[in-house]
Amino acid sequence: MAETSLKVIFDAPAKDLWKVLSDFGGVAKYNPIVTKVVTEGTGVGSKRICTVQSPDQNSFDIDEILEDQDDNKMSNVIKIVKAPPPFAGMVVKSQISELEQNKSQVEWFLNFHPGEMPETDAKNILQGIFGQIGDSLKEYLKNGGVS
């Protein structure tokens, strides 16, 4: 199992950032590569299937489970059950922190299996994807939570 992490700083209060990231079914609102989301259940144990459009215009599904969510700590853990490498089996922990008034940070901790891919390449791909998610999330919040 390999791991990497990424921190992104936002010009928004932590509670506003958490409101968006804690909405398990709302990922398509701020993640432009997610074209469709189907959820089953609510809260911890709920599942979602995200249809993703890759940059090469291929489309695939990612099946995920919400393994943990703590509103007080503003953190959650999502396990990717089914997806192409390096995503299959990946566990993503999101942790939001208040930095100062109207500034917050999300840190993503990623545990993954690179499969046949060199670990460094997989880390670079994941860093890039989560960096793009962070940029899109910043834009979403800047627009008042409207995509």
C-alpha positions as CSV (number, residue, x, y, z in Angstrom):
1,M,0.0,0.0,0.0
2,A,1.3,3.4,-1.0
3,E,0.3,6.8,0.4
4,T,0.4,10.4,-0.3
5,S,-1.3,13.6,0.9
6,L,-2.2,17.0,-0.3
7,K,-3.2,20.3,1.4
8,V,-5.3,23.0,-0.2
9,I,-6.0,26.4,1.4
10,F,-9.4,28.1,0.9
11,D,-10.6,31.6,1.3
12,A,-13.7,30.4,3.1
13,P,-14.7,29.4,6.6
14,A,-14.1,25.8,7.5
15,K,-17.9,25.3,8.2
16,D,-18.7,26.3,4.6
17,L,-16.0,24.0,3.2
18,W,-17.3,21.1,5.4
19,K,-20.9,21.7,4.3
20,V,-19.8,21.0,0.7
21,L,-17.4,18.1,1.4
22,S,-19.7,16.3,3.9
23,D,-22.5,16.1,1.2
24,F,-21.6,12.6,0.0
25,G,-24.0,12.7,-2.9
26,G,-23.0,16.2,-3.9
27,V,-19.6,15.6,-5.4
28,A,-20.6,16.4,-9.0
29,K,-21.5,20.0,-7.9
30,Y,-17.8,20.9,-7.5
31,N,-15.9,18.1,-9.3
32,P,-16.1,18.7,-13.1
33,I,-14.9,15.2,-14.1
34,V,-17.9,13.6,-12.2
35,T,-20.8,13.6,-14.7
36,K,-23.3,11.6,-12.7
37,V,-23.7,10.4,-9.1
38,V,-26.1,7.7,-7.8
39,T,-26.3,7.2,-4.0
40,E,-27.7,4.4,-1.9
41,G,-28.4,5.0,1.8
42,T,-27.5,7.9,4.0
43,G,-24.7,8.5,6.5
44,V,-21.9,6.1,7.3
45,G,-22.2,3.0,5.2
46,S,-23.9,4.7,2.4
47,K,-22.7,4.0,-1.2
48,R,-22.3,6.1,-4.3
49,I,-21.4,5.4,-7.9
50,C,-19.7,8.3,-9.6
51,T,-19.5,8.3,-13.4
52,V,-16.2,10.0,-14.3
53,Q,-15.1,11.4,-17.7
54,S,-11.3,11.2,-18.0
55,P,-9.3,13.8,-19.9
56,D,-9.0,11.4,-22.9
57,Q,-12.9,11.4,-23.0
58,N,-13.2,7.8,-21.7
59,S,-16.0,7.3,-19.1
60,F,-15.9,4.9,-16.2
61,D,-17.7,4.3,-12.9
62,I,-16.1,4.6,-9.4
63,D,-18.0,2.7,-6.6
64,E,-17.4,4.2,-3.2
65,I,-18.5,3.7,0.5
66,L,-18.6,6.4,3.2
67,E,-16.7,4.5,5.9
68,D,-16.6,7.3,8.5
69,Q,-17.8,10.9,9.0
70,D,-17.3,13.1,12.0
71,D,-19.1,16.5,11.8
72,N,-17.3,17.8,15.0
73,K,-13.8,17.0,13.6
74,M,-14.9,17.9,10.0
75,S,-13.4,14.7,8.6
76,N,-14.6,11.8,6.6
77,V,-13.2,8.5,5.1
78,I,-14.3,7.2,1.8
79,K,-13.2,3.8,0.4
80,I,-13.1,3.2,-3.3
81,V,-14.4,-0.3,-3.8
82,K,-14.4,-0.5,-7.6
83,A,-12.4,1.5,-10.1
84,P,-9.4,1.3,-12.4
85,P,-5.9,1.5,-10.8
86,P,-4.6,3.3,-8.9
87,F,-8.1,4.1,-7.5
88,A,-9.4,0.6,-6.8
89,G,-9.1,-0.1,-3.1
90,M,-8.0,3.5,-2.3
91,V,-8.9,5.0,1.0
92,V,-9.4,8.8,1.0
93,K,-9.5,10.7,4.3
94,S,-10.5,14.4,4.2
95,Q,-9.7,16.6,7.2
96,I,-10.7,20.2,7.3
97,S,-9.1,22.8,9.6
98,E,-9.9,26.4,10.4
99,L,-6.8,28.5,9.8
100,E,-8.0,32.0,10.6
101,Q,-11.2,34.0,10.0
102,N,-12.5,33.1,6.5
103,K,-9.5,30.8,5.8
104,S,-9.5,27.1,6.0
105,Q,-7.6,24.1,4.8
106,V,-8.5,20.6,3.6
107,E,-5.9,17.9,3.7
108,W,-6.5,14.7,1.8
109,F,-4.7,11.6,2.9
110,L,-4.6,8.9,0.2
111,N,-3.8,5.2,0.7
112,F,-3.7,3.3,-2.6
113,H,-2.4,0.4,-4.6
114,P,-0.5,1.6,-7.7
115,G,-1.1,-1.8,-9.4
116,E,1.3,-2.2,-12.4
117,M,1.9,1.6,-12.4
118,P,5.2,2.9,-10.8
119,E,4.3,4.3,-7.4
120,T,5.8,7.7,-8.3
121,D,3.6,8.0,-11.4
122,A,0.5,7.0,-9.4
123,K,1.3,9.6,-6.7
124,N,1.8,12.3,-9.4
125,I,-1.5,11.4,-11.0
126,L,-3.4,11.4,-7.7
127,Q,-1.7,14.7,-6.6
128,G,-2.8,16.2,-9.9
129,I,-6.4,15.0,-9.6
130,F,-6.9,16.1,-6.0
131,G,-5.2,19.5,-6.9
132,Q,-7.8,19.9,-9.7
133,I,-10.6,19.0,-7.3
134,G,-9.3,21.6,-4.8
135,D,-9.2,24.3,-7.6
136,S,-12.7,23.4,-8.7
137,L,-13.9,23.4,-5.1
138,K,-12.4,26.9,-4.6
139,E,-14.3,28.1,-7.7
140,Y,-17.5,26.5,-6.4
141,L,-17.2,28.3,-3.0
142,K,-16.2,31.6,-4.7
143,N,-19.4,31.4,-6.7
144,G,-21.5,31.0,-3.5
145,G,-21.9,27.2,-3.8
146,V,-23.2,27.3,-7.3
147,S,-21.6,25.3,-10.1
